[in-house]
């Protein structure tokens, strides 16, 4: 028999209209109700956080590399809007 793998995401079924008895909330690997609350496995979140840090560091490096270039280069040309977006994202995140 093959190895059983935990689902990447589970959904807690909780609806204030239908109070559960002593069992509390239930869960499922699929979302069933509009009120279900999704949860992602901790190691997947940690991996995404690590990748996010790596991407932000790479983005900072790219931005640093294009700062100070003469006009008509990437910043002034096709990448001007992308640079502004990247700059804003870095300001908004830790």
C-alpha positions as CSV (number, residue, x, y, z in Angstrom):
1,X,0.0,0.0,0.0
2,X,1.3,3.5,-0.9
3,X,2.3,6.2,1.5
4,X,-0.6,8.4,2.7
5,X,0.2,12.1,2.4
6,X,-1.5,14.8,4.4
7,X,-3.5,17.2,2.2
8,X,-1.8,20.5,1.4
9,X,-4.9,22.4,2.5
10,X,-7.8,21.6,4.8
11,X,-11.0,23.5,5.4
12,X,-12.7,23.9,8.8
13,X,-16.5,23.7,8.5
14,X,-17.9,26.3,10.9
15,X,-21.2,28.0,10.5
16,X,-22.6,30.1,13.3
17,X,-26.1,29.4,12.0
18,X,-25.6,25.7,12.6
19,X,-23.9,25.3,16.0
20,X,-22.1,22.0,16.4
21,X,-22.7,19.9,19.5
22,X,-19.8,19.0,21.8
23,X,-17.7,17.9,18.8
24,X,-16.7,21.4,17.8
25,X,-15.9,22.1,14.2
26,X,-15.4,19.6,11.5
27,X,-12.9,19.6,8.7
28,X,-12.5,18.3,5.1
29,X,-9.8,18.3,2.5
30,X,-12.3,20.1,0.2
31,X,-14.2,23.3,0.7
32,X,-17.9,22.6,1.1
33,X,-19.6,25.7,2.4
34,X,-19.1,29.4,1.8
35,X,-18.2,29.8,5.4
36,X,-15.4,27.2,5.4
37,X,-12.0,28.5,6.6
38,X,-9.0,27.2,4.7
39,X,-5.7,26.2,6.4
40,X,-2.4,25.4,4.6
41,X,0.1,23.0,6.2
42,X,2.7,24.8,8.2
43,X,5.7,23.5,6.3
44,X,4.2,24.8,3.0
45,X,3.7,28.2,4.5
46,X,7.3,28.2,5.9
47,X,8.5,27.3,2.4
48,X,6.5,30.1,0.8
49,X,7.9,32.5,3.4
50,X,11.5,31.4,2.6
51,X,10.9,31.8,-1.1
52,X,9.3,35.2,-0.5
53,X,12.4,36.4,1.3
54,X,14.6,35.0,-1.5
55,X,12.6,36.8,-4.2
56,X,12.6,40.1,-2.3
57,X,16.3,39.9,-1.9
58,X,16.7,39.2,-5.6
59,X,14.3,42.0,-6.4
60,X,16.3,44.4,-4.2
61,X,19.5,43.4,-6.0
62,X,17.9,43.9,-9.4
63,X,16.6,47.3,-8.4
64,X,20.0,48.3,-7.0
65,X,21.6,47.3,-10.2
66,X,19.5,49.6,-12.4
67,X,19.5,52.6,-10.1
68,X,21.6,55.4,-11.5
69,X,21.6,54.2,-15.1
70,X,21.4,56.9,-17.7
71,X,18.0,57.8,-19.1
72,X,16.6,55.6,-21.9
73,X,17.7,52.4,-20.2
74,X,15.4,49.8,-18.6
75,X,14.2,52.1,-15.8
76,X,13.1,54.9,-18.3
77,X,11.9,52.4,-20.9
78,X,9.8,49.3,-20.8
79,X,10.5,48.4,-17.1
80,X,9.6,51.8,-15.6
81,X,6.1,50.6,-14.4
82,X,7.5,47.3,-13.1
83,X,10.2,49.1,-11.2
84,X,7.5,51.3,-9.5
85,X,5.5,48.2,-8.6
86,X,8.5,46.5,-7.2
87,X,9.5,49.5,-5.2
88,X,6.0,49.7,-3.7
89,X,5.9,46.0,-2.8
90,X,9.3,46.3,-1.0
91,X,8.0,49.3,1.0
92,X,4.8,47.4,2.0
93,X,6.5,44.2,3.1
94,X,8.9,43.3,5.9
